[in-house]
Every structure is written in structure tokens, then in C-alpha cells.
Amino acid sequence: MLAAGVHGILSGPALQRIADSPMEMVLITNTTPVDEKLARLPDKLRPLSVASLLGEAIRRIHENSSVSSLFV
């Protein structure tokens, strides 16, 4: 079983619940600090970098190009 989260805050008992769950992996974006969370659940959490997406959005804004086309 897989799960995904866009903005992995994972506060309170969230990490323990994930650890105790049958989920094999939870994908989370690195839009918040994830290092401490990864250290606690290295086998179940997988970070996805948003760096290239943000970089491309910045480039398009600078060049006055479409940003919305990144998301359609």
C-alpha cells in the first residue's frame, strides 16, 4: 500500500501512525523540512524534491512566460 502527501507536516502522532500502519511507503514533498522525519522512518518515508519545479517557475516568471502550463 502506498500513500502520498503534498506538504508533509506529519505532526503529533502522525509518524507513529505511519510506522504502525500497513503502508509500505509514504511519498512526501520536501516543501517543509523533512530530515528529522526521514531519520525516524527511513524505510517508509520517501521525499520528492520540488526544486526543479520551483526553479522552472522562477525562470518562467523572469521570462514572462506561462507558469500555469506547468500544472496542466
Distance bins in CASP14 RR format, pairs under 12 A and 6 or more apart:
PFRMAT RR
TARGET T0000
AUTHOR 0000-0000-0000
RMODE 2
METHOD distances of the structure
MODEL  1
1 18 0 0 0 0 0 1 0 0 0 0 0
1 21 1 0 0 1 0 0 0 0 0 0 0
1 22 1 0 1 0 0 0 0 0 0 0 0
1 23 1 0 1 0 0 0 0 0 0 0 0
1 24 1 0 1 0 0 0 0 0 0 0 0
1 25 0 0 0 0 1 0 0 0 0 0 0
1 26 0 0 0 0 1 0 0 0 0 0 0
1 44 0 0 0 0 0 1 0 0 0 0 0
2 18 0 0 0 0 0 1 0 0 0 0 0
2 21 0 0 0 0 0 1 0 0 0 0 0
2 22 0 0 0 0 0 1 0 0 0 0 0
2 23 1 0 0 1 0 0 0 0 0 0 0
2 24 1 0 0 1 0 0 0 0 0 0 0
2 25 1 0 1 0 0 0 0 0 0 0 0
2 26 1 0 0 1 0 0 0 0 0 0 0
2 27 1 0 0 1 0 0 0 0 0 0 0
2 28 0 0 0 0 0 1 0 0 0 0 0
2 44 0 0 0 0 0 1 0 0 0 0 0
2 45 0 0 0 0 0 1 0 0 0 0 0
2 46 0 0 0 0 1 0 0 0 0 0 0
3 10 0 0 0 0 0 1 0 0 0 0 0
3 14 0 0 0 0 0 1 0 0 0 0 0
3 17 0 0 0 0 0 1 0 0 0 0 0
3 18 0 0 0 0 1 0 0 0 0 0 0
3 21 0 0 0 0 1 0 0 0 0 0 0
3 22 0 0 0 0 0 1 0 0 0 0 0
3 23 1 0 1 0 0 0 0 0 0 0 0
3 24 0 0 0 0 1 0 0 0 0 0 0
3 25 1 0 0 1 0 0 0 0 0 0 0
3 26 1 0 1 0 0 0 0 0 0 0 0
3 27 1 0 0 1 0 0 0 0 0 0 0
3 28 0 0 0 0 1 0 0 0 0 0 0
3 44 0 0 0 0 1 0 0 0 0 0 0
3 45 0 0 0 0 0 1 0 0 0 0 0
3 46 0 0 0 0 0 1 0 0 0 0 0
4 23 0 0 0 0 0 1 0 0 0 0 0
4 25 0 0 0 0 1 0 0 0 0 0 0
4 26 1 0 0 1 0 0 0 0 0 0 0
4 27 1 0 1 0 0 0 0 0 0 0 0
4 28 1 0 0 1 0 0 0 0 0 0 0
4 29 0 0 0 0 1 0 0 0 0 0 0
4 45 0 0 0 0 0 1 0 0 0 0 0
4 46 0 0 0 0 1 0 0 0 0 0 0
4 47 0 0 0 0 0 1 0 0 0 0 0
4 48 0 0 0 0 1 0 0 0 0 0 0
5 14 0 0 0 0 0 1 0 0 0 0 0
5 18 0 0 0 0 0 1 0 0 0 0 0
5 23 0 0 0 0 0 1 0 0 0 0 0
5 25 0 0 0 0 0 1 0 0 0 0 0
5 26 1 0 0 1 0 0 0 0 0 0 0
5 27 1 0 0 1 0 0 0 0 0 0 0
5 28 1 0 1 0 0 0 0 0 0 0 0
5 29 1 0 0 1 0 0 0 0 0 0 0
5 30 0 0 0 0 0 1 0 0 0 0 0
5 31 0 0 0 0 1 0 0 0 0 0 0
5 32 0 0 0 0 0 1 0 0 0 0 0
5 34 0 0 0 0 0 1 0 0 0 0 0
5 37 0 0 0 0 0 1 0 0 0 0 0
5 45 0 0 0 0 0 1 0 0 0 0 0
5 46 0 0 0 0 0 1 0 0 0 0 0
5 47 0 0 0 0 0 1 0 0 0 0 0
5 48 0 0 0 0 1 0 0 0 0 0 0
6 26 0 0 0 0 0 1 0 0 0 0 0
6 27 0 0 0 0 1 0 0 0 0 0 0
6 28 1 0 0 1 0 0 0 0 0 0 0
6 29 1 0 1 0 0 0 0 0 0 0 0
6 30 0 0 0 0 0 1 0 0 0 0 0
6 31 1 0 0 1 0 0 0 0 0 0 0
6 32 0 0 0 0 0 1 0 0 0 0 0
6 48 0 0 0 0 1 0 0 0 0 0 0
6 50 0 0 0 0 1 0 0 0 0 0 0
6 53 0 0 0 0 0 1 0 0 0 0 0
7 28 1 0 0 1 0 0 0 0 0 0 0
7 29 1 0 0 1 0 0 0 0 0 0 0
7 30 0 0 0 0 1 0 0 0 0 0 0
7 31 1 0 1 0 0 0 0 0 0 0 0
7 32 1 0 0 1 0 0 0 0 0 0 0
7 33 0 0 0 0 0 1 0 0 0 0 0
7 34 0 0 0 0 0 1 0 0 0 0 0
7 48 0 0 0 0 0 1 0 0 0 0 0
7 50 0 0 0 0 0 1 0 0 0 0 0
8 14 0 0 0 0 1 0 0 0 0 0 0
8 15 0 0 0 0 0 1 0 0 0 0 0
8 18 0 0 0 0 0 1 0 0 0 0 0
8 26 0 0 0 0 1 0 0 0 0 0 0
8 27 0 0 0 0 1 0 0 0 0 0 0
8 28 1 0 1 0 0 0 0 0 0 0 0
8 29 1 0 0 1 0 0 0 0 0 0 0
8 30 0 0 0 0 1 0 0 0 0 0 0
8 31 1 0 0 1 0 0 0 0 0 0 0
8 32 1 0 1 0 0 0 0 0 0 0 0
8 33 0 0 0 0 1 0 0 0 0 0 0
8 34 1 0 0 1 0 0 0 0 0 0 0
8 36 0 0 0 0 0 1 0 0 0 0 0
8 37 1 0 0 1 0 0 0 0 0 0 0
8 38 0 0 0 0 0 1 0 0 0 0 0
8 41 0 0 0 0 0 1 0 0 0 0 0
8 45 0 0 0 0 1 0 0 0 0 0 0
8 46 0 0 0 0 0 1 0 0 0 0 0
8 47 0 0 0 0 1 0 0 0 0 0 0
8 48 0 0 0 0 0 1 0 0 0 0 0
8 50 0 0 0 0 0 1 0 0 0 0 0
9 15 0 0 0 0 0 1 0 0 0 0 0
9 28 0 0 0 0 1 0 0 0 0 0 0
9 29 0 0 0 0 0 1 0 0 0 0 0
9 31 0 0 0 0 1 0 0 0 0 0 0
9 32 1 0 0 1 0 0 0 0 0 0 0
9 33 0 0 0 0 0 1 0 0 0 0 0
9 34 0 0 0 0 0 1 0 0 0 0 0
9 37 0 0 0 0 1 0 0 0 0 0 0
10 16 0 0 0 0 0 1 0 0 0 0 0
10 17 0 0 0 0 1 0 0 0 0 0 0
10 18 1 0 0 1 0 0 0 0 0 0 0
10 19 0 0 0 0 0 1 0 0 0 0 0
10 26 0 0 0 0 1 0 0 0 0 0 0
10 28 1 0 0 1 0 0 0 0 0 0 0
10 29 0 0 0 0 0 1 0 0 0 0 0
10 32 0 0 0 0 1 0 0 0 0 0 0
10 33 0 0 0 0 0 1 0 0 0 0 0
10 34 0 0 0 0 1 0 0 0 0 0 0
10 36 0 0 0 0 1 0 0 0 0 0 0
10 37 1 0 1 0 0 0 0 0 0 0 0
10 38 0 0 0 0 0 1 0 0 0 0 0
10 40 0 0 0 0 1 0 0 0 0 0 0
10 41 0 0 0 0 1 0 0 0 0 0 0
10 44 0 0 0 0 0 1 0 0 0 0 0
10 45 0 0 0 0 1 0 0 0 0 0 0
10 47 0 0 0 0 0 1 0 0 0 0 0
11 17 0 0 0 0 0 1 0 0 0 0 0
11 32 0 0 0 0 0 1 0 0 0 0 0
11 36 0 0 0 0 0 1 0 0 0 0 0
11 37 0 0 0 0 0 1 0 0 0 0 0
12 18 0 0 0 0 0 1 0 0 0 0 0
12 37 0 0 0 0 0 1 0 0 0 0 0
12 40 0 0 0 0 0 1 0 0 0 0 0
13 19 0 0 0 0 1 0 0 0 0 0 0
13 20 0 0 0 0 1 0 0 0 0 0 0
13 21 0 0 0 0 0 1 0 0 0 0 0
14 20 0 0 0 0 0 1 0 0 0 0 0
14 21 0 0 0 0 0 1 0 0 0 0 0
14 23 0 0 0 0 0 1 0 0 0 0 0
14 26 0 0 0 0 1 0 0 0 0 0 0
14 28 0 0 0 0 0 1 0 0 0 0 0
14 37 0 0 0 0 1 0 0 0 0 0 0
14 40 0 0 0 0 0 1 0 0 0 0 0
14 41 0 0 0 0 1 0 0 0 0 0 0
14 44 0 0 0 0 0 1 0 0 0 0 0
14 45 0 0 0 0 0 1 0 0 0 0 0
15 21 0 0 0 0 0 1 0 0 0 0 0
15 26 0 0 0 0 1 0 0 0 0 0 0
15 28 0 0 0 0 0 1 0 0 0 0 0
15 34 0 0 0 0 0 1 0 0 0 0 0
15 36 0 0 0 0 1 0 0 0 0 0 0
15 37 1 0 0 1 0 0 0 0 0 0 0
15 38 0 0 0 0 0 1 0 0 0 0 0
15 39 0 0 0 0 0 1 0 0 0 0 0
15 40 1 0 1 0 0 0 0 0 0 0 0
15 41 1 0 1 0 0 0 0 0 0 0 0
15 42 0 0 0 0 0 1 0 0 0 0 0
15 44 0 0 0 0 1 0 0 0 0 0 0
15 45 0 0 0 0 1 0 0 0 0 0 0
16 37 0 0 0 0 0 1 0 0 0 0 0
16 40 0 0 0 0 1 0 0 0 0 0 0
16 41 0 0 0 0 1 0 0 0 0 0 0
16 44 0 0 0 0 0 1 0 0 0 0 0
17 23 0 0 0 0 1 0 0 0 0 0 0
17 26 0 0 0 0 0 1 0 0 0 0 0
17 41 0 0 0 0 0 1 0 0 0 0 0
17 44 0 0 0 0 0 1 0 0 0 0 0
18 24 0 0 0 0 0 1 0 0 0 0 0
18 25 0 0 0 0 1 0 0 0 0 0 0
18 26 1 0 1 0 0 0 0 0 0 0 0
18 27 0 0 0 0 0 1 0 0 0 0 0
18 28 0 0 0 0 0 1 0 0 0 0 0
18 37 0 0 0 0 1 0 0 0 0 0 0
18 38 0 0 0 0 0 1 0 0 0 0 0
18 40 0 0 0 0 1 0 0 0 0 0 0
18 41 1 0 0 1 0 0 0 0 0 0 0
18 42 0 0 0 0 0 1 0 0 0 0 0
18 43 0 0 0 0 0 1 0 0 0 0 0
18 44 1 0 1 0 0 0 0 0 0 0 0
18 45 1 0 0 1 0 0 0 0 0 0 0
18 46 0 0 0 0 0 1 0 0 0 0 0
19 26 0 0 0 0 0 1 0 0 0 0 0
19 37 0 0 0 0 0 1 0 0 0 0 0
19 40 0 0 0 0 1 0 0 0 0 0 0
19 41 1 0 1 0 0 0 0 0 0 0 0
19 42 0 0 0 0 0 1 0 0 0 0 0
19 43 0 0 0 0 1 0 0 0 0 0 0
19 44 1 0 0 1 0 0 0 0 0 0 0
19 45 0 0 0 0 1 0 0 0 0 0 0
20 41 0 0 0 0 0 1 0 0 0 0 0
20 44 0 0 0 0 0 1 0 0 0 0 0
21 41 0 0 0 0 0 1 0 0 0 0 0
21 44 0 0 0 0 1 0 0 0 0 0 0
22 44 0 0 0 0 0 1 0 0 0 0 0
23 41 0 0 0 0 0 1 0 0 0 0 0
23 43 0 0 0 0 0 1 0 0 0 0 0
23 44 1 0 0 1 0 0 0 0 0 0 0
23 45 0 0 0 0 0 1 0 0 0 0 0
23 46 0 0 0 0 0 1 0 0 0 0 0
24 41 0 0 0 0 0 1 0 0 0 0 0
24 43 0 0 0 0 1 0 0 0 0 0 0
24 44 1 0 0 1 0 0 0 0 0 0 0
24 45 0 0 0 0 0 1 0 0 0 0 0
24 46 0 0 0 0 0 1 0 0 0 0 0
25 41 0 0 0 0 0 1 0 0 0 0 0
25 42 0 0 0 0 0 1 0 0 0 0 0
25 43 0 0 0 0 1 0 0 0 0 0 0
25 44 1 0 0 1 0 0 0 0 0 0 0
25 45 1 0 0 1 0 0 0 0 0 0 0
25 46 1 0 1 0 0 0 0 0 0 0 0
25 47 0 0 0 0 0 1 0 0 0 0 0
25 48 0 0 0 0 0 1 0 0 0 0 0
26 34 0 0 0 0 0 1 0 0 0 0 0
26 37 0 0 0 0 1 0 0 0 0 0 0
26 38 0 0 0 0 0 1 0 0 0 0 0
26 41 0 0 0 0 1 0 0 0 0 0 0
26 42 0 0 0 0 0 1 0 0 0 0 0
26 43 0 0 0 0 0 1 0 0 0 0 0
26 44 1 0 1 0 0 0 0 0 0 0 0
26 45 1 0 1 0 0 0 0 0 0 0 0
26 46 1 0 0 1 0 0 0 0 0 0 0
26 47 0 0 0 0 0 1 0 0 0 0 0
26 48 0 0 0 0 0 1 0 0 0 0 0
27 34 0 0 0 0 0 1 0 0 0 0 0
27 44 0 0 0 0 0 1 0 0 0 0 0
27 45 0 0 0 0 1 0 0 0 0 0 0
27 46 1 0 1 0 0 0 0 0 0 0 0
27 47 1 0 0 1 0 0 0 0 0 0 0
27 48 1 0 1 0 0 0 0 0 0 0 0
27 49 0 0 0 0 0 1 0 0 0 0 0
28 34 1 0 0 1 0 0 0 0 0 0 0
28 35 0 0 0 0 0 1 0 0 0 0 0
28 37 1 0 0 1 0 0 0 0 0 0 0
28 38 0 0 0 0 1 0 0 0 0 0 0
28 41 0 0 0 0 0 1 0 0 0 0 0
28 44 0 0 0 0 0 1 0 0 0 0 0
28 45 1 0 0 1 0 0 0 0 0 0 0
28 46 1 0 0 1 0 0 0 0 0 0 0
28 47 1 0 1 0 0 0 0 0 0 0 0
28 48 1 0 0 1 0 0 0 0 0 0 0
28 49 0 0 0 0 0 1 0 0 0 0 0
28 50 0 0 0 0 0 1 0 0 0 0 0
29 45 0 0 0 0 0 1 0 0 0 0 0
29 46 0 0 0 0 0 1 0 0 0 0 0
29 47 1 0 0 1 0 0 0 0 0 0 0
29 48 1 0 1 0 0 0 0 0 0 0 0
29 49 1 0 0 1 0 0 0 0 0 0 0
29 50 1 0 1 0 0 0 0 0 0 0 0
29 51 0 0 0 0 0 1 0 0 0 0 0
29 53 0 0 0 0 1 0 0 0 0 0 0
29 54 0 0 0 0 0 1 0 0 0 0 0
30 37 0 0 0 0 0 1 0 0 0 0 0
30 38 0 0 0 0 1 0 0 0 0 0 0
30 45 0 0 0 0 0 1 0 0 0 0 0
30 46 0 0 0 0 0 1 0 0 0 0 0
30 47 1 0 1 0 0 0 0 0 0 0 0
30 48 1 0 0 1 0 0 0 0 0 0 0
30 49 1 0 1 0 0 0 0 0 0 0 0
30 50 1 0 0 1 0 0 0 0 0 0 0
30 51 1 0 0 1 0 0 0 0 0 0 0
30 52 0 0 0 0 0 1 0 0 0 0 0
30 53 0 0 0 0 0 1 0 0 0 0 0
30 54 0 0 0 0 0 1 0 0 0 0 0
31 47 0 0 0 0 1 0 0 0 0 0 0
31 48 0 0 0 0 1 0 0 0 0 0 0
31 49 0 0 0 0 1 0 0 0 0 0 0
31 50 1 0 1 0 0 0 0 0 0 0 0
31 51 0 0 0 0 0 1 0 0 0 0 0
31 53 0 0 0 0 0 1 0 0 0 0 0
31 54 0 0 0 0 1 0 0 0 0 0 0
32 38 0 0 0 0 0 1 0 0 0 0 0
32 47 0 0 0 0 0 1 0 0 0 0 0
32 50 0 0 0 0 0 1 0 0 0 0 0
33 39 0 0 0 0 0 1 0 0 0 0 0
33 47 0 0 0 0 0 1 0 0 0 0 0
34 40 0 0 0 0 0 1 0 0 0 0 0
34 41 0 0 0 0 0 1 0 0 0 0 0
34 42 0 0 0 0 0 1 0 0 0 0 0
34 45 1 0 0 1 0 0 0 0 0 0 0
34 46 0 0 0 0 1 0 0 0 0 0 0
34 47 1 0 1 0 0 0 0 0 0 0 0
34 48 0 0 0 0 1 0 0 0 0 0 0
34 49 0 0 0 0 0 1 0 0 0 0 0
34 50 0 0 0 0 0 1 0 0 0 0 0
35 41 0 0 0 0 0 1 0 0 0 0 0
35 42 0 0 0 0 0 1 0 0 0 0 0
35 45 0 0 0 0 0 1 0 0 0 0 0
35 47 0 0 0 0 1 0 0 0 0 0 0
36 42 0 0 0 0 0 1 0 0 0 0 0
36 45 0 0 0 0 0 1 0 0 0 0 0
36 47 0 0 0 0 0 1 0 0 0 0 0
37 44 0 0 0 0 1 0 0 0 0 0 0
37 45 1 0 1 0 0 0 0 0 0 0 0
37 46 0 0 0 0 0 1 0 0 0 0 0
37 47 0 0 0 0 1 0 0 0 0 0 0
38 44 0 0 0 0 1 0 0 0 0 0 0
38 45 1 0 1 0 0 0 0 0 0 0 0
38 46 0 0 0 0 1 0 0 0 0 0 0
38 47 1 0 0 1 0 0 0 0 0 0 0
39 45 0 0 0 0 1 0 0 0 0 0 0
39 47 0 0 0 0 0 1 0 0 0 0 0
41 47 0 0 0 0 0 1 0 0 0 0 0
49 55 0 0 0 0 0 1 0 0 0 0 0
50 56 0 0 0 0 0 1 0 0 0 0 0
50 57 0 0 0 0 1 0 0 0 0 0 0
50 58 0 0 0 0 0 1 0 0 0 0 0
50 70 0 0 0 0 0 1 0 0 0 0 0
51 57 0 0 0 0 0 1 0 0 0 0 0
51 58 0 0 0 0 0 1 0 0 0 0 0
52 58 0 0 0 0 0 1 0 0 0 0 0
52 59 0 0 0 0 0 1 0 0 0 0 0
52 70 0 0 0 0 0 1 0 0 0 0 0
53 59 0 0 0 0 0 1 0 0 0 0 0
53 60 0 0 0 0 0 1 0 0 0 0 0
53 67 0 0 0 0 0 1 0 0 0 0 0
53 70 1 0 0 1 0 0 0 0 0 0 0
53 71 0 0 0 0 1 0 0 0 0 0 0
54 60 0 0 0 0 0 1 0 0 0 0 0
54 61 0 0 0 0 0 1 0 0 0 0 0
54 67 0 0 0 0 0 1 0 0 0 0 0
54 70 0 0 0 0 0 1 0 0 0 0 0
55 61 0 0 0 0 1 0 0 0 0 0 0
55 62 0 0 0 0 1 0 0 0 0 0 0
55 63 0 0 0 0 0 1 0 0 0 0 0
55 67 0 0 0 0 0 1 0 0 0 0 0
55 70 0 0 0 0 0 1 0 0 0 0 0
56 62 0 0 0 0 0 1 0 0 0 0 0
56 63 0 0 0 0 0 1 0 0 0 0 0
56 65 0 0 0 0 1 0 0 0 0 0 0
56 66 0 0 0 0 0 1 0 0 0 0 0
56 67 0 0 0 0 1 0 0 0 0 0 0
56 69 0 0 0 0 0 1 0 0 0 0 0
56 70 1 0 0 1 0 0 0 0 0 0 0
56 71 0 0 0 0 0 1 0 0 0 0 0
57 63 0 0 0 0 0 1 0 0 0 0 0
57 65 0 0 0 0 1 0 0 0 0 0 0
57 66 0 0 0 0 0 1 0 0 0 0 0
57 67 1 0 1 0 0 0 0 0 0 0 0
57 68 0 0 0 0 1 0 0 0 0 0 0
57 69 0 0 0 0 0 1 0 0 0 0 0
57 70 1 0 0 1 0 0 0 0 0 0 0
57 71 0 0 0 0 1 0 0 0 0 0 0
58 65 0 0 0 0 0 1 0 0 0 0 0
58 67 0 0 0 0 1 0 0 0 0 0 0
58 70 0 0 0 0 0 1 0 0 0 0 0
59 65 1 0 0 1 0 0 0 0 0 0 0
59 66 0 0 0 0 0 1 0 0 0 0 0
59 67 0 0 0 0 1 0 0 0 0 0 0
59 70 0 0 0 0 0 1 0 0 0 0 0
60 66 1 0 0 1 0 0 0 0 0 0 0
60 67 1 0 1 0 0 0 0 0 0 0 0
60 68 0 0 0 0 1 0 0 0 0 0 0
60 69 0 0 0 0 1 0 0 0 0 0 0
60 70 1 0 0 1 0 0 0 0 0 0 0
60 71 0 0 0 0 0 1 0 0 0 0 0
61 67 1 0 0 1 0 0 0 0 0 0 0
61 68 0 0 0 0 0 1 0 0 0 0 0
61 70 0 0 0 0 0 1 0 0 0 0 0
66 72 0 0 0 0 1 0 0 0 0 0 0
END
